[in-house]
């Protein structure tokens, strides 16, 4: 029997890849580099351009910072494990990864909820928008949602650390909270109750403002003029796409954690378990960068300026 001083976990989802592991390493590293570059670029664009210092773009900046946070909680770990022949992770590092990944998920959903409320005010209350959603309010919303998410996950970790473990094999590519709790031989009733409560809290708290906002937005769209509908579509499309993409990844993660998925092909299980941490950090900067005209035009302006400067330097 192992006890609560367990020093490491074994990740059982990895297989021997031989020399192919170097190809997987290169692909994973390139993917991580792309995620870092595109998200960092948009953060810099928003920060250095005063015209983008508006609530909507501040929330986007928070979203892009969170993509970097979540990706960094996974990719460096994956890169080390791909090259390693022994797939183990120390208990403290495992709990740290759980904190990063689950904080990322909570922050993402809360951030998308605040953005939906911001879009509701912009479309349904345009004359009152500047008074109801000020720069200072946006700056307050962001640390509050990050702090709320951190505290919620820290409570989960504090319940895990007190457990006595009877096993140390996690059937996953990375540390996941429910799989760690399943290894415990001590009473996990409190963990299970708080886990279910946490899932409900994580879904309901952001979902209520999202549903309320979009019910109001759709109502205005159907009863408003063509110009109002076009404006709503142009500003809400990237947000809705991001929300649906993220919700799909979350739903599968919840289903996979709570139900027996052995009948699902192994490759599909592994791919979908990484979906939320790989696709979302790529999807958001591309979707918002291409669809938000102000960001797109600012990026074009910066690119043209750089090209012009380089051209002048060469002549």
C-alpha positions in Angstrom: 0.0 0.0 0.0 1.2 3.5 -0.9 0.5 6.4 1.4 -0.1 10.1 1.1 3.6 10.7 0.9 3.6 9.1 -2.6 6.5 10.7 -4.5 5.6 10.0 -8.1 2.9 8.9 -10.6 3.3 6.7 -13.7 1.6 7.9 -16.9 0.1 4.7 -18.5 -1.2 6.1 -21.8 2.3 6.4 -23.4 3.6 3.7 -25.7 7.1 3.0 -27.0 7.6 5.0 -30.2 11.2 4.1 -31.1 12.8 6.7 -33.3 9.4 8.1 -34.3 9.4 9.9 -31.0 11.7 12.5 -32.5 9.1 13.3 -35.2 6.4 13.6 -32.5 8.7 15.8 -30.5 9.4 18.2 -33.5 5.7 18.4 -34.4 4.7 19.1 -30.8 7.4 21.7 -30.3 6.4 23.4 -33.6 2.8 23.5 -32.4 3.7 25.0 -29.1 5.9 27.6 -30.8 3.0 28.6 -33.1 0.7 28.9 -30.2 3.1 31.1 -28.3 3.9 33.3 -31.3 0.3 34.0 -32.4 -1.1 34.6 -28.9 1.9 36.7 -27.8 1.7 38.8 -31.1 -2.0 39.6 -30.4 -1.3 40.5 -26.8 1.5 42.9 -27.9 -0.8 44.4 -30.6 -3.5 45.1 -28.1 -1.2 46.5 -25.5 0.8 48.9 -27.6 -2.1 50.3 -29.6 -4.2 52.9 -27.7 -7.1 52.5 -30.1 -7.5 48.9 -28.8 -7.6 49.9 -25.1 -11.3 49.2 -24.9 -13.1 46.7 -22.6 -13.7 44.2 -25.4 -10.0 44.0 -26.4 -8.9 43.9 -22.7 -11.0 40.8 -22.3 -9.5 39.4 -25.5 -6.0 40.1 -24.1 -6.9 38.2 -20.9 -8.1 35.3 -23.1 -4.9 35.2 -25.1 -2.8 35.3 -21.8 -4.9 32.4 -20.6 -4.1 30.4 -23.8 -0.4 30.9 -23.1 -1.0 29.8 -19.4 -2.9 26.7 -20.4 -0.5 25.7 -23.1 2.5 26.1 -20.9 0.9 23.8 -18.4 0.8 21.1 -20.9 3.3 21.4 -23.8 6.7 21.5 -22.0 5.5 18.5 -20.0 4.5 16.6 -23.1 7.8 17.4 -24.8 9.8 15.9 -21.9 7.5 12.8 -21.8 7.8 12.2 -25.5 11.6 11.9 -25.3 11.6 10.0 -22.1 11.7 6.2 -21.9 10.2 6.2 -18.4 7.0 8.1 -18.2 6.8 9.2 -14.5 6.0 12.5 -12.9 6.7 13.7 -9.4 3.6 14.2 -7.2 4.2 17.9 -6.7 4.6 18.5 -10.4 1.5 16.4 -11.1 -0.5 18.6 -8.7 1.0 21.7 -10.2 -0.1 20.6 -13.7 -3.7 19.9 -12.4 -3.7 23.4 -11.0 -2.6 24.9 -14.3 -4.9 22.9 -16.6 -8.0 23.2 -14.4 -7.4 26.9 -13.7 -7.1 27.4 -17.5 -10.4 25.8 -18.1 -12.2 27.8 -15.4 -10.6 31.1 -16.5 -11.5 30.4 -20.2 -15.2 29.8 -19.5 -15.5 32.8 -17.1 -13.7 35.0 -19.6 -16.0 33.9 -22.4 -19.0 34.6 -20.1 -17.8 38.2 -19.4 -17.2 38.7 -23.1 -20.8 37.6 -23.9 -22.1 40.2 -21.4 -19.9 42.8 -23.0 -21.3 42.0 -26.4 -24.8 42.2 -25.0 -24.2 45.7 -23.7 -22.6 46.8 -27.0 -25.5 45.4 -29.2 -28.5 45.8 -27.0 -27.5 49.0 -25.0 -25.2 50.9 -27.4 -26.0 54.3 -25.9 -25.3 53.1 -22.4 -22.3 51.0 -23.2 -19.6 53.5 -22.3 -21.1 54.1 -18.9 -22.0 50.5 -18.0 -18.8 48.9 -19.3 -16.0 51.3 -18.5 -12.3 50.7 -18.8 -12.0 50.5 -15.0 -14.8 47.9 -14.8 -13.1 45.8 -17.4 -9.8 46.0 -15.5 -11.7 44.9 -12.3 -13.5 42.0 -14.0 -10.3 40.3 -15.2 -8.4 39.8 -11.9 -11.7 38.8 -10.2 -12.4 36.0 -12.7 -8.7 34.8 -12.5 -8.7 34.9 -8.7 -12.1 33.1 -8.5 -10.7 30.3 -10.8 -7.5 30.0 -8.8 -9.3 29.7 -5.5 -11.7 27.1 -6.8 -8.9 24.9 -8.1 -6.8 25.3 -5.0 -9.7 23.9 -2.9 -9.7 20.9 -5.2 -6.0 20.4 -4.7 -6.2 20.8 -0.9 -8.7 18.0 -0.9 -6.5 15.8 -3.0 -3.3 16.3 -1.0 -4.9 14.8 2.1 -5.7 11.5 0.4 -4.0 8.2 1.0 -3.1 6.5 -2.4 -3.1 2.8 -3.1 -1.8 3.1 -6.6 0.2 5.4 -8.8 -0.6 4.6 -12.4 -2.6 7.3 -14.2 -4.1 6.1 -17.5 -3.5 9.4 -19.3 -0.9 11.5 -21.1 -0.9 14.1 -18.4 -2.2 14.5 -14.8 -6.0 14.7 -14.5 -7.8 15.3 -11.2 -10.4 12.6 -11.3 -7.9 9.9 -12.3 -5.7 10.9 -9.4 -8.6 10.8 -7.0 -9.5 7.3 -8.3 -6.1 6.0 -7.1 -7.0 6.8 -3.5 -7.9 4.1 -1.0 -9.0 6.5 1.7 -12.5 8.1 1.8 -13.0 10.2 -1.3 -16.7 11.1 -0.6 -15.8 14.8 0.1 -13.7 14.9 -3.1 -16.5 13.4 -5.2 -19.1 15.7 -3.8 -17.0 18.8 -4.3 -16.0 17.5 -7.7 -19.6 17.3 -8.9 -20.3 20.7 -7.1 -17.3 22.2 -8.9 -18.5 21.0 -12.3 -21.9 22.4 -11.7 -20.4 25.7 -10.4 -17.9 25.8 -13.3 -20.8 25.4 -15.8 -23.7 27.3 -14.3 -21.8 30.5 -13.1 -20.5 31.3 -16.6 -23.5 29.7 -18.5 -26.2 32.0 -16.9 -24.7 35.3 -18.2 -24.0 33.6 -21.6 -27.6 32.4 -22.0 -29.0 35.7 -20.8 -26.8 37.8 -23.1 -27.4 35.8 -26.2 -31.2 35.6 -25.6 -31.2 39.4 -25.5 -28.9 39.6 -28.5 -31.0 37.2 -30.6 -34.1 39.1 -29.6 -32.6 42.4 -30.8 -31.3 40.7 -34.0 -34.7 39.3 -35.0 -36.6 42.5 -34.2 -34.0 45.0 -35.4 -32.9 46.3 -38.7 -30.5 44.7 -41.2 -27.6 46.9 -40.0 -28.1 45.8 -36.4 -28.1 42.1 -37.5 -24.9 42.6 -39.5 -23.2 44.3 -36.6 -24.3 41.5 -34.2 -23.1 38.8 -36.6 -19.7 40.4 -37.1 -19.0 40.9 -33.4 -20.6 37.7 -32.0 -19.5 35.1 -34.6 -15.9 34.6 -33.3 -17.1 34.6 -29.7 -19.8 32.0 -30.5 -17.4 29.9 -32.5 -14.9 30.0 -29.6 -17.6 29.2 -27.0 -18.9 26.2 -29.0 -15.4 24.8 -29.7 -14.5 25.1 -26.0 -17.8 23.6 -24.9 -17.3 20.6 -27.1 -13.8 19.9 -25.6 -15.2 20.4 -22.0 -18.1 18.0 -22.6 -15.9 15.2 -23.9 -13.5 15.7 -21.0 -16.3 15.5 -18.4 -17.7 12.4 -20.2 -14.3 10.7 -20.4 -13.6 11.4 -16.8 -16.8 10.1 -15.4 -17.8 7.2 -17.8 -16.1 4.0 -19.1 -14.6 4.9 -22.5 -12.7 1.7 -23.1 -14.9 0.9 -26.1 -13.7 4.1 -27.8 -10.6 3.7 -30.0 -7.4 4.5 -28.1 -6.2 7.1 -30.6 -9.5 8.9 -30.6 -9.5 9.0 -26.8 -6.0 10.4 -26.6 -6.7 13.0 -29.4 -9.9 14.2 -27.8 -8.3 14.4 -24.3 -5.8 16.9 -25.7 -8.4 18.7 -27.8 -9.2 21.5 -25.4 -5.5 22.2 -24.6 -4.3 22.2 -28.2 -7.1 23.4 -30.5 -8.5 26.2 -28.3 -5.2 28.1 -27.9 -4.8 27.9 -31.7 -8.4 28.6 -32.6 -9.0 31.7 -30.5 -6.1 33.9 -31.8 -6.8 32.9 -35.4 -10.6 33.3 -35.1 -10.5 36.7 -33.3 -7.5 37.9 -35.2 -9.2 37.3 -38.6 -12.8 38.2 -37.7 -12.3 41.4 -35.5 -11.7 44.1 -38.1 -10.0 46.5 -35.7 -7.4 43.9 -34.8 -7.0 42.7 -38.4 -6.5 46.3 -39.6 -4.0 47.1 -36.9 -2.0 44.0 -37.7 -2.0 44.9 -41.4 -0.9 48.4 -40.5 2.0 47.2 -38.4 3.0 44.6 -41.0 3.0 47.3 -43.8 5.0 49.6 -41.6 7.6 47.0 -40.9 7.9 46.1 -44.6 8.2 49.7 -45.5 10.9 50.3 -42.9 12.8 47.2 -44.1 12.5 48.4 -47.7 13.9 51.9 -46.8 16.8 50.3 -45.0 17.8 48.4 -48.1 17.9 51.3 -50.4 
